[in-house]
């Protein structure tokens, strides 16, 4: 049975203000490298056999999630 990676990328963006804001929360911020925390998480999936990655997030961040997934060239479903 294949794994189905699910990344929960929600959040309100209030704890790391001013870096993180409501419309650009911490999962989209590059804190420890040149990549966002979401991109680093997606990178960790490269050694796992999977067909699709599920990204779960706030509807307000749908386009940020899609952009991050598209830039990483992954087969994804956004919920």
Secondary structure as the mmCIF struct_conf table of DSSP 4:
data_model
#
loop_
_struct_conf.conf_type_id
_struct_conf.id
_struct_conf.beg_label_comp_id
_struct_conf.beg_label_asym_id
_struct_conf.beg_label_seq_id
_struct_conf.end_label_comp_id
_struct_conf.end_label_asym_id
_struct_conf.end_label_seq_id
STRN STRN1 UNK A 6 UNK A 8
BEND BEND1 UNK A 13 UNK A 13
TURN_TY1_P TURN_TY1_P1 UNK A 15 UNK A 19
BEND BEND2 UNK A 20 UNK A 20
STRN STRN2 UNK A 21 UNK A 21
TURN_TY1_P TURN_TY1_P2 UNK A 22 UNK A 23
STRN STRN3 UNK A 24 UNK A 24
HELX_RH_3T_P HELX_RH_3T_P1 UNK A 26 UNK A 28
BEND BEND3 UNK A 29 UNK A 29
BEND BEND4 UNK A 31 UNK A 35
HELX_RH_AL_P HELX_RH_AL_P1 UNK A 37 UNK A 43
HELX_RH_3T_P HELX_RH_3T_P2 UNK A 44 UNK A 47
BEND BEND5 UNK A 48 UNK A 48
BEND BEND6 UNK A 51 UNK A 51
STRN STRN4 UNK A 53 UNK A 56
HELX_RH_3T_P HELX_RH_3T_P3 UNK A 59 UNK A 61
HELX_RH_AL_P HELX_RH_AL_P2 UNK A 62 UNK A 72
TURN_TY1_P TURN_TY1_P3 UNK A 73 UNK A 73
STRN STRN5 UNK A 76 UNK A 78
#
